[in-house]
């Protein structure tokens, strides 16, 4: 399932529930920094990126598919879910993977033998055990060590011993693994990896290991054969480059990176190409290290010609740019240099050249659009320096060529949708509108809300969304989509849901989060006064996300298995859920669980067991009485429902999937014989008129009525609503009107006169099948 601003002040912006998967085509999608600690920013995000205030952008989790397979939402083979974690364990060849999954000590092949000798040895015996392993892959099971075995194998003294051995062996390095140098390197890599994840067991690493590791790396890179452009050397070099990152030593080896950037070309063999790929991790984490703890920024300031070499690496290998290439994947991180103030002037012209040298669509888009995104992130108000102020407008026609109107107030702009997919999406949204009102009731739109138009933007997949949505719509893209409400009181405001197809579900067609996000549009129009910032005055997230989850699952007829599983854990009290905000916990998994699964449970319980209380809360939300709603939830209700909520979680949720989503009582049909006459609280259906004509109506109000609400909805065409007080209402004679596109109109009349009052539906276009209801207080 982030930030930032559009031209409309006070915009409601809700990122969707998160991209389901970063498949391989997602290697180069621009990654944005989460504004307030929600979903983890994808691995390309900068830990110190500029963040907007939480109300403008709401962190949300990745899809269930992505959460179940962490490797699929990395943006490259080297990215880890943690921003600065040690490099992940290597993956075994396919023919060995089954043994590795069983955690066998012989996982890399029976010829590797038992690793207990490595685990239980020390000093020179440890080195002999390692170098006796027949091949590098025999070390792979070391990455799985835990507990006492991890402590024995990887305590600091052991690591220092092996680092010293690598230093000594490097003096005569032959450019291959003939002396088992690779096994020493992999032991160190495994140690850093295991210690990162089990520091409480392994113990801390300190200056002794820092010195030994750097001594080993110094000696290796001093060996003349370490620069051999061969597969034999590449087999070792690719792991040593990764060890630079593991040892947090990027700055010390900036010269090595510069050599690789300057020397690389398309003729490098596979293992050397892999070493170049691993440079990505070194530079990315080097930039992101807090307080420049890896020395990378300082190294670039000391030798800024690295930047020129980096840019040359891209242009010299421009013919290789093809979406999946190492040049794009490493080259894009040149944009991070904009986050170093001393380097800005030097890197700006380099980025301008690269962004405009290659097309912004097609195979070269990953490098141009990523570098463009970095200028937005770190040099936001200086687009002219890169000649890209119009970048979004330039790519829009090519990327989103399809425009389709479902109704006058509901449009789709898409990258690649068939007529059938467009029609099915329109039908889904129109029918969901009716379902929403069956559950919530029909109080009409909030007075003054003119958000009668919604545009649904659909990119073909997550990669296309991530590459282009930031430029076209000025949003962040480390999420599954973004709902922009805009200012609901501004005439001509364009509400917009920016989404992408759930490509991982193909051949089935689905727009990811469509129903959840459309509920946000409906909720903002009918339940929540003003813009999103207004609704964040007090905690309202339990309702905002809880109702979106309930409507989405209920309308689609799907079981919310994750929420039902959470119910059995009884993690939260209902009174605590009324306090939910988006960034309540440092752990994004905990945040998303509370916001979405427990929001679903809280709202489902309240709708089932206490619908009158929901009505009270929504009346206050509709009026913008946030403090009044908060007082009612926290004081009037307080902890009074906690015990029953706990019982409901373990009974109704366990036995009946949390029970059905109840529907609100419908407004009764009017009973007067005259089809024009309304009662104080009733509805008439199937109203119709031809263009230029009216459907006239009236009702009698006794003295003391404080508020009259008239609502129209449904049907086809365009009917506008007019109120005339004590006289017939027409377009030329009226006291109030609601004239949006379509038939969803609402008028709320404060302190209406007693006696007969009149209103009408005026046909701006032929309309039919329209329902009108009246409600008084």
Secondary structure, DSSP 8 states (H G I E B T S, - for coil): ------SSTT--EEE-S--S---GGGGG------SSS-S---TT--TT-----GGG-------HHHHT-GGGG-SSTT--SSTT---------GGGHHHHHTT-TTTT-GGG--THHHHH--HHHHHHHHHTSSSGGGGGGGGG--HHHHHHHHSHHHHHHHHHHHHHHHTT--SSSTT-HHHHHHHHHHHHHHHHH-HHHH----HHHHHHHHHHHHHHHHSGGGG--SHHHHHHHHHHHHHHHHTT-TGGGHHHHHHHHHH--TT--HHHHHHHHHHHHHHHHHHHSGGGTT-HHHHHHH-THHHHHHHHHHHHTGGG-SSS-HHHHHHGGGGGGGGSGGGHHHHHHHHHHHHHHS-SSGGGHHHHHHHHHHHHHHSTT-GGGGT-TTHHHHHHHHH--EEEEEETTEEEEESS--HHHHHHHHHHHHHHHHHHHHHH----S-TT-----EEEEEESSHHHHHHHHHHHH----SSS-EEE---TTSTT--EEEEEEB-GGGTTS--BTTHHHHHHHHHHHHHTS-S-HHHHTSS--HHHHHHHHHHHHHHHHT---HHHHHHHTTT-S-HHHHTT--TTSSSSHHHHHIIIIIHHHHHHHHHHHH-HHHHHHHHHHHHHT-HHHHHHIIIIIITTTTHHHHHHHHHTHHHHHTT----------B---SSTTEE-SSEEEEEEEE-TT-EEEEEEEE-TT--EEEEEEE-SEEEEEEEEEETS---SSS-SEEE--SSS-EEEEEET--SEEEEEEEEEEEEEEEEEEEEEE-
